[in-house]
Amino acid sequence: MGQREYEAWLKAVPARVERSRRRRRTIEARREGGAIVVRVPAHLTRAQEREAVTGLVAKVQAKEARRRPSAPALARRAAELGRRHFGLEDAGSLIGSIEWSDRQQHRWGSAQSLDGRILISSRLRGAPEWVLDYVLLHELAHLVRPGAGHGPAFRELLERYPRTARAEAFLDGAAWAEQRAAGAGGPA
């Protein structure tokens, strides 16, 4: 891959390379916001950088793919969670479909009780499993208690998941961080 192709590839991923004079040997890659940031020593040649960055970006993407279950895996997971926490023998019959959604920028998930369709925001990619479990249960609770909104019957059902409070706090913090990154977070 030549330099031009490499730069186009970085934009498409999206990935960003940060060179550091203080960094001597180690190279680090992690997701920050929507991009994969790779920190490399400043002394690397462009060819060494290209080799290191493409390898590390591939590793980050592979790790994220393992943490982002497929739609069928989400449906199986939701059905198992429904059995375990809500006592539903056939939770799968309530679920019409579950899909990842790149369009959900202000919600973590949504459920449509008419057809049992659940959408999970792609922003949850890479989130801890217990947070994704909470969002799946939250949306499943809307299918179990249609029309209940977020009232007492809904809350009673959702509180059966032991990590509800922790997951809600995680999601509140993640939403605050997203708002702050977008410039709407208020005081520090």
C-alpha positions in Angstrom: 0.0 0.0 0.0 1.4 3.4 -1.0 1.3 6.6 1.0 -1.8 7.9 -0.8 -3.7 4.6 -0.5 -2.7 4.5 3.2 -4.0 8.0 3.9 -7.3 7.2 2.1 -7.6 4.0 4.1 -7.0 5.9 7.4 -9.9 8.2 6.5 -12.2 5.3 5.5 -11.6 3.3 8.7 -11.6 6.1 10.4 -8.2 6.1 12.1 -5.8 8.7 13.3 -2.1 8.5 13.9 -0.4 10.5 16.6 3.4 10.6 16.6 5.1 11.2 20.0 8.6 12.2 20.7 8.3 10.8 24.2 7.2 7.4 23.0 10.3 5.2 22.3 9.3 1.6 21.7 5.6 1.1 22.3 2.7 1.5 19.9 -0.8 1.8 21.2 -4.2 1.6 19.5 -7.6 2.2 20.9 -11.0 3.6 19.9 -11.6 7.2 21.0 -15.0 8.4 19.9 -15.7 7.3 16.4 -12.0 6.8 15.4 -9.2 4.4 16.2 -6.3 6.4 17.5 -2.8 4.8 17.0 0.1 6.4 19.0 3.5 5.7 17.5 7.1 6.8 18.3 8.0 9.9 16.2 11.2 8.1 15.0 9.4 5.5 12.9 9.7 5.7 9.2 6.5 6.1 7.2 6.8 2.5 6.0 7.2 1.3 9.6 4.2 3.4 10.7 2.1 2.0 7.9 2.9 -1.6 8.8 2.3 -1.0 12.5 -0.9 1.0 12.1 -2.6 -1.4 9.6 -1.8 -4.4 11.9 -3.0 -2.7 15.1 -6.2 -1.3 13.5 -7.0 -4.8 12.3 -6.6 -6.1 15.8 -8.9 -3.4 17.3 -11.5 -4.1 14.6 -11.3 -7.9 15.2 -11.7 -7.3 19.0 -14.7 -5.1 18.4 -16.2 -7.6 16.0 -16.0 -10.3 18.8 -17.7 -7.9 21.2 -20.4 -6.9 18.7 -22.6 -10.0 18.4 -24.5 -10.6 15.1 -28.2 -10.0 15.0 -29.0 -13.7 15.4 -26.7 -13.8 18.4 -28.4 -10.8 19.9 -31.8 -12.5 19.5 -30.5 -15.6 21.2 -29.0 -13.5 24.0 -32.2 -11.5 24.5 -34.3 -14.7 24.7 -31.9 -16.2 27.3 -31.9 -13.0 29.3 -35.7 -13.0 29.2 -35.8 -16.5 30.5 -33.3 -15.9 33.2 -34.5 -12.5 34.5 -38.1 -12.2 33.5 -39.1 -15.9 33.7 -40.3 -16.0 30.1 -40.3 -19.5 28.8 -40.5 -18.4 25.1 -39.1 -14.9 25.0 -38.1 -15.5 21.4 -41.7 -15.5 20.4 -42.0 -11.9 21.5 -39.0 -10.8 19.5 -39.7 -10.2 15.8 -36.2 -9.2 15.0 -33.2 -7.5 16.6 -30.8 -5.4 14.5 -27.9 -3.1 15.1 -28.7 0.5 14.0 -26.2 3.2 12.9 -29.1 5.7 12.9 -29.8 5.7 16.6 -27.8 8.7 17.8 -29.9 9.7 20.8 -31.2 6.4 22.1 -29.4 3.2 23.1 -32.2 1.1 21.8 -35.8 1.0 20.8 -38.6 -1.6 20.7 -41.8 -1.7 18.6 -44.5 -3.7 20.3 -46.6 -4.2 17.2 -44.0 -6.3 15.4 -41.5 -7.1 18.2 -38.7 -5.3 16.3 -35.8 -4.2 18.5 -33.0 -1.9 17.4 -29.8 -1.5 19.3 -27.6 1.5 18.7 -24.2 0.8 17.1 -22.8 3.2 19.7 -22.9 0.3 22.1 -20.3 -1.5 20.0 -17.6 -2.5 22.4 -19.6 -1.7 25.5 -19.3 -4.2 28.4 -21.5 -7.2 28.0 -23.6 -6.4 31.1 -24.5 -3.0 29.6 -25.6 -4.6 26.4 -27.6 -7.1 28.4 -29.3 -4.3 30.2 -30.3 -2.5 27.0 -31.6 -5.8 25.5 -33.6 -6.4 28.7 -34.9 -2.8 28.7 -36.2 -3.2 25.2 -37.6 -6.7 25.9 -39.4 -5.2 28.9 -41.2 -2.9 26.5 -42.4 -5.9 24.6 -43.5 -7.7 27.7 -45.3 -4.7 29.1 -46.5 -2.8 26.0 -48.0 0.5 26.8 -46.5 0.7 30.3 -44.0 3.3 29.3 -41.3 3.5 32.0 -43.8 3.3 34.8 -43.9 1.1 37.9 -44.8 -2.2 36.1 -42.0 -1.6 33.7 -39.5 -0.7 36.4 -40.4 -3.7 38.5 -39.7 -6.0 35.6 -36.4 -4.3 34.7 -35.2 -4.2 38.3 -35.0 -8.0 38.2 -31.7 -7.6 36.4 -29.2 -7.2 39.2 -27.0 -4.7 37.2 -29.7 -2.3 36.3 -28.5 0.6 38.4 -24.9 0.1 37.4 -25.8 -0.2 33.6 -28.0 2.9 33.8 -25.1 4.9 35.5 -22.7 3.6 32.8 -25.0 4.8 30.0 -25.6 8.1 31.7 -21.8 8.6 31.9 -21.4 7.6 28.2 -24.1 10.0 27.1 -22.6 12.8 29.1 -19.2 12.1 27.5 -20.7 12.1 24.0 -22.4 15.4 24.7 -19.3 16.9 26.1 -17.3 15.8 23.1 -19.9 17.4 20.9 -19.5 20.7 22.9 -22.8 20.5 24.8 -21.7 19.0 28.1 -21.9 22.0 30.4 -19.4 22.6 33.2 -16.6 20.2 33.8 
